Structure formats: structure tokens, C-alpha cells
Amino acid sequence: MPYKIDVMDEKGIVKLKFSGESDSEEHKRSREYAVNLCRERGFVKVLVNMTDQESFMSGETLELYVFGKEFAKGLFPGGT
């Protein structure tokens, strides 16, 4: 699994950190998992760290945008 999820209960934040190589399917699964954790705990904050991600190239910038936008849809349905 090229990502790690941590829950910071005291701050109400779900942290999602990527490392190594991953693809859009892996991103989708991780996003769904993080959104579900937020819903279960009543959180609305997600911190995503992709500094150790190796597989992204400049042509995938749009995919990164969509990744973030889909988080907003998952956490705030109807509000995006």
C-alpha cells in the first residue's frame, strides 16, 4: 500500500501520506477510506501529503486537481 492514513483525534484531522508509486485507482481507494473515516468521526479536515510520491509527472496535474476536488465532494456533498 503506497499510502498511510493516520487519525489525529485531538485536532479532528485525517492525515493521508503517499510514498513510492501509486495510480489513480489507489488514489480513489485512499480517498474513499479517508472520507469514510471523516464521516465516522465527524471530521471535516484532511491533510494530504504527496511529497514522497514518485509516480506523478507534469501531465498528471489535472489528476491531482480532481483528487482534491473529489475529497470536497465526499466530505461536503451538494456543497461543491
SERO-4910 file (N, C-alpha, C, O; in steps of 0.05 Angstrom, whole numbers):
BEGIN
 pado doro    nc1    nc2    nc3   cac1   cac2   cac3    cc1    cc2    cc3    oc1    oc2    oc3
  Met    A     17    -23      0      0      0      0     18     25      0     33     29     19
  Pro    A     16     41    -21     33     65    -23     24     89     -7     33    111    -12
  Tyr    A      5     85     11     -4    107     28     -8     98     56    -12     74     62
  Lys    A     -8    118     74    -12    113    103    -33    133    112    -32    156    106
  Ile    A    -52    123    128    -72    141    140    -69    141    170    -68    120    183
  Asp    A    -68    165    181    -68    169    210    -91    187    217    -99    205    202
  Val    A   -101    183    241   -123    199    251   -112    216    275   -101    205    294
  Met    A   -116    242    273   -108    260    294   -133    269    309   -144    290    304
  Asp    A   -143    251    327   -168    257    341   -169    284    355   -189    298    353
  Glu    A   -147    291    368   -146    315    383   -149    340    366   -158    361    376
  Lys    A   -143    338    340   -145    361    322   -167    358    302   -173    376    287
  Gly    A   -180    334    301   -201    329    282   -191    328    254   -205    338    235
  Ile    A   -168    315    250   -156    314    223   -150    285    215   -140    270    232
  Val    A   -155    278    191   -146    253    179   -122    260    161   -124    276    143
  Lys    A    -99    247    167    -75    252    151    -71    228    132    -73    205    139
  Leu    A    -66    235    107    -62    216     85    -35    222     73    -31    243     61
  Lys    A    -16    203     75     10    207     64     17    186     43     15    162     48
  Phe    A     24    195     19     32    177     -2     62    175     -4     77    194      2
  Ser    A     72    151    -12    100    147    -17    103    127    -39     85    110    -44
  Gly    A    125    128    -53    130    109    -75    112    114    -98    106    137   -104
  Glu    A    104     93   -112     88     95   -135     59     88   -129     54     69   -114
  Ser    A     40    102   -141     12     94   -140     -2    104   -165      9    120   -180
  Asp    A    -26     95   -168    -41    103   -192    -68    115   -184    -74    117   -160
  Ser    A    -84    122   -204   -110    135   -197   -129    117   -182   -144    127   -166
  Glu    A   -128     91   -187   -145     73   -171   -137     72   -142   -154     72   -124
  Glu    A   -111     73   -137   -101     74   -109   -109    100    -96   -117    101    -72
  His    A   -108    122   -111   -116    148   -100   -146    147    -94   -155    158    -73
  Lys    A   -162    135   -111   -191    134   -106   -197    118    -81   -213    126    -65
  Arg    A   -184     95    -78   -189     78    -54   -181     93    -29   -195     93     -9
  Ser    A   -158    106    -30   -148    121     -6   -167    144      1   -172    149     25
  Arg    A   -176    158    -19   -195    180    -15   -221    170     -2   -231    182     17
  Glu    A   -232    148    -13   -256    137     -2   -253    129     27   -270    134     44
  Tyr    A   -230    117     33   -225    108     61   -223    132     79   -234    132    101
  Ala    A   -208    153     71   -205    177     87   -232    191     91   -237    200    113
  Val    A   -248    193     70   -274    206     73   -292    191     92   -306    203    108
  Asn    A   -291    164     91   -307    148    109   -298    152    138   -314    154    156
  Leu    A   -272    154    142   -261    159    169   -272    186    179   -280    188    202
  Cys    A   -271    206    162   -281    233    170   -310    232    177   -318    243    197
  Arg    A   -326    218    161   -355    216    167   -360    202    193   -376    211    210
  Glu    A   -346    180    198   -349    165    223   -342    181    247   -356    179    268
  Arg    A   -322    198    245   -313    213    268   -323    242    269   -318    257    288
  Gly    A   -337    250    249   -348    277    248   -327    298    241   -330    321    248
  Phe    A   -306    290    227   -285    308    219   -291    321    192   -306    309    176
  Val    A   -279    344    187   -282    357    160   -255    365    150   -253    380    130
  Lys    A   -233    356    162   -206    364    154   -190    340    146   -189    320    160
  Val    A   -177    342    122   -160    321    112   -134    335    104   -134    354     89
  Leu    A   -112    324    113    -86    333    105    -73    312     87    -68    290     95
  Val    A    -67    320     62    -56    301     42    -27    310     37    -22    332     30
  Asn    A     -9    291     40     20    296     35     29    278     13     29    253     16
  Met    A     37    289     -9     47    274    -32     76    280    -38     85    275    -61
  Thr    A     90    291    -19    118    298    -24    136    274    -30    156    277    -44
  Asp    A    129    250    -20    145    226    -26    133    210    -48    143    187    -54
  Gln    A    113    220    -62    101    206    -85    121    207   -108    132    228   -114
  Glu    A    126    184   -120    146    182   -142    134    181   -170    148    188   -189
  Ser    A    109    174   -173     99    168   -199     86    191   -214     79    189   -237
  Phe    A     82    214   -201     69    236   -214     88    251   -232    111    256   -225
  Met    A     78    259   -256     92    275   -275     75    299   -281     52    300   -274
  Ser    A     86    318   -295     72    343   -301     46    338   -315     27    354   -312
  Gly    A     44    318   -332     19    312   -346     -3    303   -328    -26    301   -337
  Glu    A      3    297   -303    -18    287   -285    -28    308   -266    -41    302   -246
  Thr    A    -22    333   -271    -30    355   -254    -61    356   -252    -71    361   -230
  Leu    A    -75    352   -274   -104    352   -273   -114    330   -254   -134    334   -240
  Glu    A   -101    307   -254   -109    285   -237   -107    293   -207   -124    286   -191
  Leu    A    -86    308   -201    -83    318   -173   -106    337   -166   -116    337   -144
  Tyr    A   -113    354   -185   -135    373   -180   -161    357   -175   -176    363   -156
  Val    A   -167    338   -192   -191    321   -189   -190    306   -162   -211    304   -149
  Phe    A   -167    297   -154   -164    283   -129   -174    300   -106   -189    291    -89
  Gly    A   -165    325   -105   -173    344    -84   -203    351    -87   -217    353    -66
  Lys    A   -212    356   -111   -240    363   -115   -259    341   -106   -280    346    -94
  Glu    A   -251    316   -111   -268    293   -103   -269    291    -72   -289    281    -61
  Phe    A   -247    298    -58   -248    299    -29   -270    318    -20   -286    311     -3
  Ala    A   -271    341    -32   -292    361    -24   -320    350    -29   -337    353    -13
  Lys    A   -324    336    -52   -350    324    -58   -357    303    -37   -380    301    -29
  Gly    A   -337    287    -29   -342    266    -10   -349    276     18   -366    265     32
  Leu    A   -335    298     26   -339    309     52   -363    328     54   -376    330     74
  Phe    A   -368    342     32   -390    362     31   -408    358      7   -408    375    -11
  Pro    A   -423    335      6   -439    331    -17   -460    353    -21   -472    362     -2
  Gly    A   -462    362    -46   -481    384    -52   -469    411    -47   -481    431    -55
  Gly    A   -446    412    -35   -434    438    -29   -412    446    -47   -399    467    -44
  Thr    A   -406    430    -68   -385    436    -86   -396    441   -114   -380    447   -132
***
